[in-house]
Amino acid sequence: MLLFSQSFFKSVLFRVAYLTSLLEVTIASALEQGQTWTISADIEPSFIALGPYHLAIGMNNRVWFYLLSEMTVELLRDREYLGTVKDIHLVD
């Protein structure tokens, strides 16, 4: 039996993002079998957010934003906030 914490498992439209290891996030396509993207994180994320075209992972007051394209995942920026970020939602 697999149990997923809502903070470490997010899905949107036809993609699913989940924590593969402490420093790795995997995005899988539900439409195309075998199409996955793997992102190596610098930190152990405490939350993951997935939008149609973006992924955000973060911990404490810092969030890393990624752009999802057909073939690649590109780091857009990382942002440090004044307060602790507990959860994030992406809407494109």
Number of C-alpha atoms within 10 A of each C-alpha: 3 3 6 11 10 10 17 17 19 20 17 15 11 11 19 17 23 22 23 14 11 13 13 16 22 16 23 18 17 15 10 10 8 9 13 16 16 16 17 13 15 11 12 16 22 16 22 24 23 26 20 16 16 19 25 22 24 25 18 16 13 16 20 19 18 20 16 19 11 8 8 12 17 13 15 14 11 14 11 14 11 8 9 11 16 12 14 14 10 13 9 6
